Amino acid sequence: MCRGGIRGCGRGAGPRGGGRAPRGGGGTRAAGSDVVIEWLWELLQEFWVYLQDTYDPVRDTLDIGIVAFGIYWLLLLIRGTRAVQILVGLVVLIGALVASRVFELVTLQLILDSLLAPGVIILVVLFQHDIRRALARMGRGLFRGVSPEQESQIVEEIVRAAQLLSKRRVGGLIVLERDTGLDDQLEAGTPLDAAVAKGLLVSLFLPASPLHDGAVVVQRGRIAMAGAILPLTLRDDLPEGVGTRHRAAVGITEETDAVVVVVSEETGSISLVMGGEITSGLDTPELRGSLAEVLGSDRRDLPDEAGHPGGEEHAVPEEGAEARSAS
């Protein structure tokens, strides 16, 4: 029986009764942490047993190497595409999904499952152009079925044609097909089948030519089309003064992995366009070097103006000789 009355009994019982509640709450939290730690420990033990039962140095090294190469290859494919922008978001969502399952967050798990279940299909639909461009990078090369020596010579013919067009202030638009086919992107044009030559390229862009307003398309190492109409980009962030030729070059390189050489009719400036980006104000050595770097050609193998190997710049031939060649 308590002799201190209600107040005394309250003080006497309070510390014991009140002391148990905090210890009980802390114990609950500690028990929850112990469950997670125990689960992780059991998972590690099971994984260790699995490794001991299935360990094979050669096979595992090969397996890890293939996976590492696959991840590296995937990162290279999505580099420069919009897929990079959502990669971090996907990692966060997947991490949240794993956490929701570990900690049994049922509502969050249901929401994330509903988001990620159709996610692959949605991503394929939204980023089909980026995926196509990325997959096209797998087999780098400018012209299929063309030797490196022929490719270097073709590049040099294009460089020399651009040099002459620039000097004469004649507009030019030369599209070099790579791995992604261009047939679906070309709305109109005159089919051709001719060797890539400086004189022919220049003559196609002369104002007297009925095909001078369109693009010349080079496929498989040959001029396949002239007067081609290309899709125009819808971007509004291009530099001021960019004309139709540059917008067409950006448009075709947004949809394919093509490389485009543009010569401005107004300024004579030479530009290289790829991946939707314009590099302007190139001189002949810079254009040659850029094409060599982009297309994988060895600059030292590119012939100079006199036909000798090397990237050294030489004087432009006389205009009369060029005119006779163009005609």
C-alpha positions as CSV (number, residue, x, y, z in Angstrom):
1,M,0.0,0.0,0.0
2,C,1.3,3.5,-0.9
3,R,1.7,5.7,2.1
4,G,2.5,8.9,0.3
5,G,-1.0,9.4,-1.1
6,I,-1.8,9.9,-4.7
7,R,1.0,12.4,-5.3
8,G,3.6,10.2,-3.6
9,C,2.4,7.2,-5.4
10,G,2.5,9.1,-8.6
11,R,6.1,10.2,-8.0
12,G,7.1,6.8,-7.0
13,A,5.5,5.0,-9.9
14,G,6.2,7.6,-12.5
15,P,9.9,7.0,-13.0
16,R,9.4,3.3,-13.4
17,G,6.4,3.5,-15.6
18,G,7.5,6.5,-17.5
19,G,11.0,5.1,-17.9
20,R,9.8,2.0,-19.6
21,A,8.0,3.8,-22.5
22,P,11.1,5.6,-23.9
23,R,13.1,2.4,-23.6
24,G,10.3,0.5,-25.4
25,G,10.2,3.1,-28.3
26,G,13.9,3.0,-28.7
27,G,13.9,-0.7,-28.7
28,T,11.3,-0.7,-31.5
29,R,13.5,1.5,-33.6
30,A,16.6,-0.6,-32.8
31,A,14.7,-3.7,-33.6
32,G,13.8,-2.3,-37.0
33,S,17.5,-1.5,-37.7
34,D,18.5,-4.9,-36.6
35,V,16.0,-6.5,-39.0
36,V,17.5,-4.5,-41.9
37,I,21.1,-5.3,-40.9
38,E,20.2,-9.0,-40.4
39,W,18.6,-9.1,-43.9
40,L,21.6,-7.5,-45.5
41,W,23.9,-9.9,-43.7
42,E,21.9,-12.9,-44.8
43,L,21.9,-11.5,-48.4
44,L,25.7,-11.2,-48.3
45,Q,26.1,-14.7,-46.9
46,E,23.9,-16.1,-49.6
47,F,25.8,-14.2,-52.2
48,W,29.1,-15.5,-50.8
49,V,27.9,-19.1,-50.8
50,Y,26.7,-18.6,-54.4
51,L,30.2,-17.2,-55.4
52,Q,31.9,-20.2,-53.7
53,D,29.6,-22.7,-55.5
54,T,29.9,-21.1,-59.0
55,Y,33.3,-19.4,-59.0
56,D,35.2,-19.9,-62.2
57,P,38.1,-17.3,-62.7
58,V,38.1,-17.5,-66.5
59,R,34.3,-17.5,-66.9
60,D,33.7,-14.8,-64.3
61,T,36.4,-12.5,-65.7
62,L,35.0,-12.9,-69.2
63,D,31.5,-12.3,-67.8
64,I,32.5,-9.1,-66.0
65,G,34.5,-7.9,-69.0
66,I,31.6,-8.3,-71.4
67,V,29.2,-6.5,-69.0
68,A,31.7,-3.7,-68.5
69,F,32.2,-3.3,-72.2
70,G,28.5,-3.3,-72.7
71,I,28.0,-0.5,-70.2
72,Y,30.9,1.5,-71.8
73,W,29.5,0.9,-75.3
74,L,26.0,2.0,-74.1
75,L,27.4,5.2,-72.6
76,L,29.1,5.9,-75.9
77,L,25.9,5.3,-77.8
78,I,23.8,7.7,-75.8
79,R,26.5,10.3,-75.6
80,G,25.3,13.5,-77.3
81,T,21.7,12.4,-77.3
82,R,18.7,13.4,-75.2
83,A,18.9,10.0,-73.5
84,V,21.7,11.4,-71.3
85,Q,19.3,13.9,-69.8
86,I,17.1,11.1,-68.4
87,L,19.7,8.7,-67.4
88,V,20.1,10.2,-63.9
89,G,16.3,10.2,-63.5
90,L,16.1,6.6,-64.3
91,V,18.8,5.7,-61.8
92,V,17.0,7.6,-59.1
93,L,13.7,5.9,-59.9
94,I,15.2,2.4,-59.9
95,G,17.0,3.2,-56.6
96,A,13.7,4.4,-55.1
97,L,12.0,1.2,-56.3
98,V,14.7,-1.0,-54.7
99,A,14.4,1.0,-51.4
100,S,10.6,0.7,-51.5
101,R,10.9,-3.1,-51.7
102,V,13.5,-3.4,-49.0
103,F,11.6,-1.3,-46.5
104,E,8.2,-2.6,-47.7
105,L,6.8,0.8,-48.7
106,V,3.8,-0.6,-50.5
107,T,2.2,2.6,-51.8
108,L,5.5,3.9,-53.2
109,Q,6.3,0.6,-54.7
110,L,2.9,0.4,-56.5
111,I,3.4,3.9,-57.9
112,L,6.9,3.2,-59.1
113,D,5.9,-0.1,-60.6
114,S,3.1,1.6,-62.5
115,L,5.6,4.2,-63.8
116,L,8.4,1.8,-64.8
117,A,6.4,-1.0,-66.2
118,P,5.6,0.7,-69.5
119,G,8.7,2.9,-69.3
120,V,10.7,1.0,-71.9
121,I,8.0,1.3,-74.5
122,I,7.5,5.0,-73.7
123,L,11.2,5.7,-73.9
124,V,11.5,3.9,-77.3
125,V,8.6,5.9,-78.7
126,L,9.8,9.3,-77.4
127,F,13.5,8.8,-78.3
128,Q,13.3,6.8,-81.5
129,H,15.4,9.3,-83.4
130,D,18.1,9.4,-80.8
131,I,18.1,5.6,-80.5
132,R,18.4,5.3,-84.3
133,R,21.3,7.8,-84.4
134,A,23.0,6.1,-81.5
135,L,22.8,2.7,-83.0
136,A,24.1,4.1,-86.3
137,R,27.3,4.9,-84.5
138,M,28.2,1.3,-84.0
139,G,29.9,0.8,-87.3
140,R,31.8,4.0,-87.8
141,G,32.9,4.7,-91.3
142,L,32.1,7.1,-94.1
143,F,31.4,5.1,-97.1
144,R,30.5,1.4,-97.0
145,G,32.4,-0.7,-99.5
146,V,35.1,2.0,-100.1
147,S,38.7,1.5,-99.2
148,P,40.5,4.0,-96.9
149,E,42.6,5.3,-99.8
150,Q,39.5,5.9,-102.0
151,E,37.8,7.6,-99.0
152,S,40.7,9.9,-98.5
153,Q,40.6,10.9,-102.1
154,I,36.9,11.5,-102.0
155,V,37.3,13.7,-99.0
156,E,40.0,15.7,-100.7
157,E,37.9,16.2,-103.8
158,I,35.1,17.6,-101.6
159,V,37.6,19.9,-99.7
160,R,39.0,21.3,-102.9
161,A,35.5,21.8,-104.3
162,A,34.4,23.7,-101.2
163,Q,37.6,25.8,-101.5
164,L,36.7,26.9,-105.0
165,L,33.0,27.5,-104.2
166,S,34.1,29.7,-101.3
167,K,36.4,31.7,-103.5
168,R,33.7,32.3,-106.1
169,R,31.0,33.0,-103.5
170,V,28.9,30.1,-104.9
171,G,26.6,28.4,-102.4
172,G,27.1,24.7,-101.9
173,L,25.5,21.9,-99.8
174,I,27.2,18.5,-99.8
175,V,25.8,15.7,-97.7
176,L,28.0,12.7,-96.9
177,E,26.0,9.6,-96.0
178,R,27.5,7.4,-93.2
179,D,25.8,4.5,-91.6
180,T,22.2,5.8,-91.4
181,G,20.5,5.7,-94.8
182,L,19.3,9.0,-96.2
183,D,16.7,7.7,-98.6
184,D,13.8,8.3,-96.2
185,Q,15.0,11.8,-95.5
186,L,15.3,13.0,-99.1
187,E,12.1,14.5,-100.4
188,A,13.1,15.2,-104.0
189,G,16.2,15.2,-106.2
190,T,17.7,14.0,-109.4
191,P,19.3,10.5,-109.2
192,L,22.9,10.3,-110.4
193,D,25.7,7.8,-110.4
194,A,29.0,9.6,-110.8
195,A,32.4,9.6,-109.3
196,V,33.1,12.3,-106.7
197,A,35.2,14.9,-108.5
198,K,35.9,18.6,-107.7
199,G,34.9,19.7,-111.2
200,L,31.5,17.9,-111.2
201,L,30.7,19.2,-107.7
202,V,31.4,22.8,-108.7
203,S,29.4,22.6,-111.9
204,L,26.4,21.2,-110.0
205,F,26.3,24.3,-107.8
206,L,26.9,26.9,-110.5
207,P,23.9,29.3,-110.8
208,A,23.4,28.1,-114.4
209,S,22.8,24.6,-113.2
210,P,19.2,23.6,-112.8
211,L,20.2,21.6,-109.7
212,H,22.2,24.3,-107.9
213,D,19.5,25.1,-105.3
214,G,19.4,21.6,-103.8
215,A,22.0,19.4,-102.0
216,V,24.4,16.9,-103.6
217,V,24.3,13.6,-101.8
218,V,27.3,11.3,-101.7
219,Q,26.4,7.6,-100.9
220,R,28.8,4.7,-101.0
221,G,31.6,6.8,-102.4
222,R,29.7,8.1,-105.4
223,I,27.5,11.1,-106.1
224,A,24.0,9.5,-105.9
225,M,21.7,12.6,-106.1
226,A,21.8,16.3,-106.9
227,G,19.2,18.9,-106.3
228,A,18.0,17.0,-103.2
229,I,15.5,18.7,-100.9
230,L,16.4,18.2,-97.2
231,P,14.2,18.5,-94.2
232,L,14.6,21.9,-92.4
233,T,15.3,22.1,-88.7
234,L,12.6,23.6,-86.5
235,R,15.2,25.0,-84.0
236,D,14.9,28.7,-83.2
237,D,18.3,28.9,-81.3
238,L,20.5,29.0,-84.4
239,P,22.8,32.0,-84.9
240,E,21.4,35.0,-86.7
241,G,22.0,35.1,-90.4
242,V,21.8,31.3,-90.8
243,G,20.2,30.7,-94.2
244,T,18.2,27.8,-95.7
245,R,21.3,25.8,-96.6
246,H,22.5,25.8,-93.0
247,R,19.0,25.0,-91.7
248,A,18.7,22.1,-94.1
249,A,22.2,20.8,-93.0
250,V,21.1,21.0,-89.4
251,G,17.8,19.3,-90.2
252,I,19.4,16.3,-91.9
253,T,22.1,15.8,-89.3
254,E,19.5,15.9,-86.5
255,E,17.8,12.9,-88.0
256,T,20.8,10.9,-89.3
257,D,24.5,10.6,-88.6
258,A,25.4,12.3,-91.9
259,V,28.1,14.9,-92.2
260,V,27.4,18.1,-94.3
261,V,29.7,20.6,-95.9
262,V,28.0,24.0,-96.4
263,V,29.4,26.9,-98.4
264,S,27.6,30.2,-97.8
265,E,26.7,32.1,-101.0
266,E,26.7,35.5,-99.2
267,T,30.0,35.3,-97.3
268,G,31.8,32.3,-98.8
269,S,32.2,30.9,-95.3
270,I,32.7,27.1,-95.2
271,S,30.9,25.2,-92.4
272,L,30.8,21.6,-91.2
273,V,27.6,20.4,-89.8
274,M,27.1,17.2,-87.8
275,G,24.8,16.1,-85.0
276,G,22.8,19.3,-85.5
277,E,25.8,21.5,-84.6
278,I,27.4,24.0,-87.0
279,T,31.1,24.7,-87.0
280,S,31.6,27.8,-89.2
281,G,34.4,29.8,-90.6
282,L,36.6,26.9,-91.6
283,D,39.5,27.4,-94.0
284,T,40.7,24.6,-96.3
285,P,43.2,23.0,-93.8
286,E,40.7,23.2,-91.0
287,L,38.0,21.6,-93.1
288,R,40.4,18.8,-94.2
289,G,41.5,18.2,-90.6
290,S,37.9,18.2,-89.3
291,L,36.7,15.8,-91.9
292,A,39.7,13.6,-91.2
293,E,39.1,13.6,-87.5
294,V,35.3,13.1,-87.8
295,L,35.4,10.4,-90.5
296,G,38.4,8.5,-89.1
297,S,40.7,9.3,-92.1
298,D,44.3,9.7,-91.3
299,R,45.2,13.3,-92.2
300,R,48.7,12.3,-93.3
301,D,47.2,10.0,-96.0
302,L,45.1,12.9,-97.5
303,P,46.7,14.1,-100.7
304,D,47.6,17.8,-100.9
305,E,46.6,20.1,-103.7
306,A,49.4,18.7,-105.9
307,G,48.3,15.1,-105.3
308,H,51.1,14.4,-102.8
309,P,50.4,12.9,-99.3
310,G,50.1,15.4,-96.4
311,G,47.8,18.1,-95.2
312,E,50.0,21.1,-96.2
313,E,48.1,23.9,-97.9
314,H,49.0,25.0,-101.3
315,A,48.0,27.8,-103.6
316,V,44.6,27.7,-105.3
317,P,44.9,26.9,-109.1
318,E,44.1,29.5,-111.6
319,E,40.4,30.3,-112.0
320,G,40.6,29.7,-115.7
321,A,41.8,26.2,-115.1
322,E,39.1,25.6,-112.5
323,A,36.5,27.0,-114.9
324,R,37.6,24.6,-117.7
325,S,37.5,21.7,-115.2
326,A,34.1,22.7,-113.9
327,S,32.7,22.9,-117.5
